[in-house]
């Protein structure tokens, strides 16, 4: 299915083989979707359905681009958030320098969608991945890709592969720094500098920059979060300066990169160390494109207060469900569960109610809570007040906390206007 879907990434054929597409409707190209006259609130699409709100999407694209540009930085948004060619294109058209991916599989989709500058924010070292990356580089003129290295063992595996592929390209790499108890990335400064020297001496790779990920340090007191981010970026800057002094970078322009989706303001100010050669600071935030209704919304609200931003990112992703049963007082079963929406950080947030047959969405009651998810159901608990109680057939919108793992549950998402008319769509290729 994915192979067929990539035949026309910009204007794919959508049809009833996709969850959320009207099962009795004829297939239609994305470019013709707005002409169908479909409206979520009118019941034209089967529920559940995940939708993207056009206004919030446009706002977020402009907001994040301006945030980076105002600080002299570039964006390479993390494509793993959406794996959507249409959203990749919108991010690039908004001014992104390139895209970030987690592996060569994801990179391939980006390249097919027109990405020509990319970071793989992960270690690449197995023969199949190196084969795939080499093939992509050889087959697409002007394609630039850099991936992460954090051990001598990884470097040796890359060198062993290249010994059997002497005509393969020399790979661009970034040295990754990590934190104790965190994920990948080197810890001791002396070991990191020694690996940089080994990268400089290797015929298989070219060291082009330094990378880190600060996103695991987002819990607890803000003073502790700020201190952890500052300590990490101090190490990044020190290593970049040491490599510059020792002439270890093999590039005309050094890359220094960081930036998850929660505290990217705390690293943004430290992405331009004073090197002797040109430097490009790159933020890799990904979730900003749709934002969310919980975890990231709270964190980015704090971020906006720290940076004095006039406005904030806006949640753009909603999952619309319907009430299929009210089997007991105070409990409604919604047609959306673990197969349809993410729950890896928080349970979904009830947002709005639309009474059956009415083209108007009203704010949900503040007492409503989703207390559990099954494969296909959400358990909505509510105060049993007749005027406000959800009824069978009502539509309920759920807000998502952490959008990444909702995207991978759908192959497409309609884009809707403020009245929930379907005006466009994106496709998704996990």
Buried (B, 14 or more C-beta within 10 A) or exposed (E): EEEEBBEEBEEBBBBBEBBBBBEEBEEBBBEEBBEBEBBBBBBBBBBBBBBBBBEBBBBBBEBBBEBBEEBEBBBBBBBBBBBBBBBBBBBBEBBBBBBBBBBBBBBBBBBBBBBBBBBBBBBBBEEEBBBBBBEBBEEBEEBBBBBBBBBBEBBBBBBEBBEEEEEBBEBBBBBBBBBEEBEBBBBEEEEBBEBBEBBBEBEBBBBBBBBBBBBBBBEEEEEEBBEBBBEBBEBBBBBBBBBBEEEBBBBEEBBBBBBBBBBBBBBBBBBBBEBEEEBBBBBBBBBBBBBBBBBBBEBBEBBBEEBEBEEBBBBBBBBBBBBBEBEEEEBBBBBBBBBBBBBEBBBBBBBBBBBEEEBEBEEBBEEBBBEEBEEBBBBBBBEEEEEBBBEEEBBBBBBBBBBBBBBBBBBBBBBBBEEBBBBBBBBBBB
